[in-house]
Amino acid sequence: MGGGPRAGGGVVAHPAAGDHDPVLLVSSVSRSYGRQRVLTDVNLGVRPGELVGVVGENGAGKTTLLRILAGQLRPDGGTVRVRGSLGYCPQQAVVNEALTVGQHLRLFQVAYRLQNDHRARELAERLGLTRYERVPAGVLSGGNQQKLNLVLALMHDPAVVLLDEPYQGFDWETYLRFWDLADDLRARGRAILVISHLAHDIERLDRLHRLRAGALRGPGTEDRR
């Protein structure tokens, strides 16, 4: 995609910049459904190696914001700039129930044009998913479907990671593994945005924003690094 913002809003690939510049830059994003204004004036920047959280009540517009950031929904105004590849893990697992875990990994390896599936296998092992390689996704538990959802979002090693309630359905051990994985991604210089309706483990975040009245506003924009 091009290097500058498109007229009328949208997600745009950004040209190379400094290591400390945001790789995800959201500027004055707004979105309405009919007469209902969901997002009013959202501004956000996430730099390489940052783990940023956004919390808000149900209906606050969190999923709408993520869909705009992922390029699935066009904003009414404002721009979203992404520098590098993007990984998106939606709240609801997007899997083919007839395909096994292993078939999903091979399918997405082709889709991402990856030379091998080493990263996918590493992630599956870390999340305890390897044992289900020959199991159709449709018979997996909700937690294991979410593990697969997360692996598929991360296996191409994206520069920007968007996570919508990524730990939903995880048991306690997997929940802790998720945060270990998030720390590893941050150490690798990946920009991570986690959206949730509750502020889980906020001490693990570099910054926490609260989505209220359609905008990211304080209090709740504390720098926690």
C-alpha positions as CSV (number, residue, x, y, z in Angstrom):
1,M,0.0,0.0,0.0
2,G,1.0,3.6,-0.4
3,G,2.9,5.7,2.1
4,G,0.5,8.5,2.9
5,P,-3.0,8.8,4.4
6,R,-5.8,8.1,2.0
7,A,-8.6,10.7,1.8
8,G,-11.6,9.8,3.9
9,G,-9.6,7.7,6.3
10,G,-8.3,4.1,6.2
11,V,-5.3,2.0,7.1
12,V,-2.1,2.9,5.3
13,A,1.3,1.3,5.2
14,H,3.9,3.8,6.4
15,P,7.4,4.1,5.0
16,A,10.5,3.3,7.0
17,A,11.1,5.6,9.9
18,G,13.2,5.8,13.1
19,D,13.3,2.9,15.6
20,H,11.5,5.1,18.2
21,D,8.8,6.4,15.9
22,P,5.3,4.8,16.2
23,V,4.8,1.8,14.0
24,L,1.0,2.1,14.7
25,L,-0.2,5.7,14.5
26,V,-3.9,6.5,14.9
27,S,-5.0,10.1,14.1
28,S,-8.4,11.6,14.8
29,V,-10.3,8.4,14.0
30,S,-14.1,8.6,14.1
31,R,-16.9,6.2,13.2
32,S,-20.7,6.3,13.4
33,Y,-23.4,3.8,12.7
34,G,-26.3,5.9,11.5
35,R,-26.9,8.6,14.1
36,Q,-24.9,6.7,16.8
37,R,-21.4,8.0,17.2
38,V,-19.2,5.2,18.4
39,L,-15.7,6.7,18.0
40,T,-15.3,10.5,18.2
41,D,-11.6,11.4,18.2
42,V,-9.3,8.5,18.7
43,N,-5.5,9.3,18.8
44,L,-2.9,6.7,19.6
45,G,0.7,5.8,18.8
46,V,2.4,2.6,19.6
47,R,6.2,2.3,19.2
48,P,8.4,-0.8,18.7
49,G,8.7,-2.8,21.9
50,E,5.7,-1.2,23.5
51,L,2.9,-3.2,25.1
52,V,-0.2,-0.9,25.3
53,G,-3.6,-1.7,26.8
54,V,-7.0,-0.2,25.9
55,V,-9.9,-0.9,28.2
56,G,-13.5,0.1,28.1
57,E,-17.0,-1.0,29.0
58,N,-19.0,-3.2,26.7
59,G,-20.3,-1.1,23.9
60,A,-17.6,1.5,24.3
61,G,-16.4,0.9,20.7
62,K,-13.4,-1.3,21.4
63,T,-14.1,-3.9,18.7
64,T,-15.0,-1.2,16.2
65,L,-11.7,0.5,16.9
66,L,-9.8,-2.8,16.4
67,R,-11.6,-3.6,13.2
68,I,-10.6,-0.2,11.9
69,L,-7.0,-0.7,12.9
70,A,-7.0,-4.1,11.2
71,G,-8.3,-2.6,8.0
72,Q,-11.6,-4.5,8.2
73,L,-13.7,-1.4,8.7
74,R,-13.2,2.1,7.2
75,P,-13.4,5.0,9.5
76,D,-15.6,8.0,8.8
77,G,-12.7,10.3,9.4
78,G,-9.0,10.2,10.4
79,T,-6.2,7.9,9.5
80,V,-4.4,4.8,10.6
81,R,-0.8,4.3,9.6
82,V,0.9,0.9,10.0
83,R,4.7,0.5,9.5
84,G,5.4,-3.1,8.7
85,S,3.3,-6.3,8.8
86,L,0.2,-6.6,10.9
87,G,-1.1,-9.5,13.0
88,Y,-4.8,-9.4,14.2
89,C,-6.3,-11.8,16.8
90,P,-10.1,-11.1,17.0
91,Q,-12.1,-12.0,20.1
92,Q,-14.0,-14.7,18.3
93,A,-11.8,-17.4,16.9
94,V,-11.8,-17.4,13.1
95,V,-11.1,-21.0,12.2
96,N,-12.4,-23.6,9.8
97,E,-14.1,-26.2,11.9
98,A,-13.4,-29.0,9.4
99,L,-9.6,-28.4,9.3
100,T,-7.2,-29.8,11.8
101,V,-4.8,-27.6,13.7
102,G,-1.9,-28.8,11.5
103,Q,-3.9,-28.1,8.4
104,H,-4.5,-24.5,9.6
105,L,-0.8,-24.0,10.1
106,R,0.0,-25.3,6.6
107,L,-2.8,-23.2,5.1
108,F,-1.6,-20.0,6.7
109,Q,2.0,-20.8,5.9
110,V,1.1,-20.6,2.3
111,A,-1.1,-17.6,2.8
112,Y,1.7,-15.7,4.5
113,R,4.2,-17.0,2.0
114,L,6.5,-18.4,4.7
115,Q,9.4,-20.6,3.8
116,N,8.7,-22.8,6.8
117,D,6.4,-23.3,9.8
118,H,9.1,-23.1,12.5
119,R,7.6,-20.0,14.2
120,A,4.1,-21.5,14.1
121,R,5.4,-24.8,15.7
122,E,7.2,-22.8,18.3
123,L,4.1,-20.8,19.3
124,A,1.9,-23.9,19.3
125,E,4.3,-25.7,21.6
126,R,4.5,-22.7,24.0
127,L,0.7,-22.6,24.2
128,G,0.3,-26.3,24.6
129,L,-1.4,-26.8,21.3
130,T,0.9,-29.3,19.7
131,R,-1.0,-32.3,21.0
132,Y,-4.0,-31.3,19.0
133,E,-2.3,-31.2,15.6
134,R,-4.5,-33.9,14.1
135,V,-7.7,-32.6,15.8
136,P,-10.3,-30.7,13.8
137,A,-10.8,-27.2,15.0
138,G,-14.5,-27.7,15.4
139,V,-14.1,-30.2,18.3
140,L,-11.5,-28.1,20.2
141,S,-12.5,-26.3,23.4
142,G,-13.1,-22.6,23.2
143,G,-9.7,-22.0,24.9
144,N,-7.9,-24.2,22.5
145,Q,-9.6,-22.5,19.5
146,Q,-8.4,-19.2,20.9
147,K,-4.8,-20.6,21.2
148,L,-5.0,-21.5,17.5
149,N,-6.4,-18.1,16.7
150,L,-3.4,-16.5,18.5
151,V,-0.9,-18.7,16.7
152,L,-2.3,-17.9,13.3
153,A,-2.1,-14.1,14.1
154,L,1.5,-14.3,15.2
155,M,3.1,-17.0,13.0
156,H,4.4,-14.5,10.4
157,D,6.1,-12.5,13.1
158,P,4.2,-9.2,12.5
159,A,5.6,-5.8,13.5
160,V,2.3,-4.7,14.9
161,V,0.1,-7.1,16.9
162,L,-3.6,-6.3,17.6
163,L,-5.2,-8.5,20.3
164,D,-8.9,-8.4,21.2
165,E,-9.5,-10.2,24.6
166,P,-6.7,-12.6,23.6
167,Y,-6.8,-14.6,26.8
168,Q,-10.5,-15.3,26.7
169,G,-11.1,-19.0,27.7
170,F,-7.6,-19.6,28.8
171,D,-6.9,-21.5,32.0
172,W,-4.5,-19.9,34.5
173,E,-1.4,-21.6,33.2
174,T,-2.1,-20.6,29.6
175,Y,-3.0,-17.1,30.8
176,L,0.5,-16.8,32.3
177,R,2.1,-18.2,29.2
178,F,0.3,-15.5,27.2
179,W,1.9,-12.8,29.2
180,D,5.3,-14.5,28.9
181,L,4.8,-14.5,25.1
182,A,3.7,-10.9,25.1
183,D,7.0,-10.0,27.0
184,D,9.0,-11.9,24.4
185,L,7.2,-10.1,21.6
186,R,8.0,-6.8,23.2
187,A,11.7,-7.8,23.6
188,R,11.7,-8.6,19.9
189,G,10.7,-5.0,19.2
190,R,7.1,-5.8,18.3
191,A,4.3,-3.2,19.0
192,I,1.5,-4.8,20.8
193,L,-2.0,-3.4,21.5
194,V,-4.3,-5.4,23.8
195,I,-7.9,-4.5,24.0
196,S,-10.1,-5.7,26.9
197,H,-13.2,-4.8,28.9
198,L,-11.2,-5.2,32.1
199,A,-7.7,-4.0,33.1
200,H,-5.9,-7.3,33.6
201,D,-2.4,-7.2,35.1
202,I,-1.9,-3.5,34.3
203,E,1.6,-3.6,35.8
204,R,2.6,-5.6,32.8
205,L,1.7,-2.8,30.4
206,D,3.8,0.1,29.3
207,R,0.7,2.3,29.0
208,L,-3.0,1.9,29.7
209,H,-5.7,3.9,27.9
210,R,-9.4,4.0,28.6
211,L,-11.9,4.3,25.9
212,R,-14.7,6.6,27.0
213,A,-17.3,8.6,25.1
214,G,-15.7,7.5,21.8
215,A,-12.2,8.7,22.6
216,L,-9.0,7.6,24.4
217,R,-8.8,10.0,27.3
218,G,-7.5,10.3,30.9
219,P,-7.2,9.4,33.5
220,G,-5.7,6.1,32.6
221,T,-2.9,7.1,30.2
222,E,-0.2,6.4,32.6
223,D,3.3,5.4,31.4
224,R,4.1,2.2,33.2
225,R,7.6,1.5,31.9
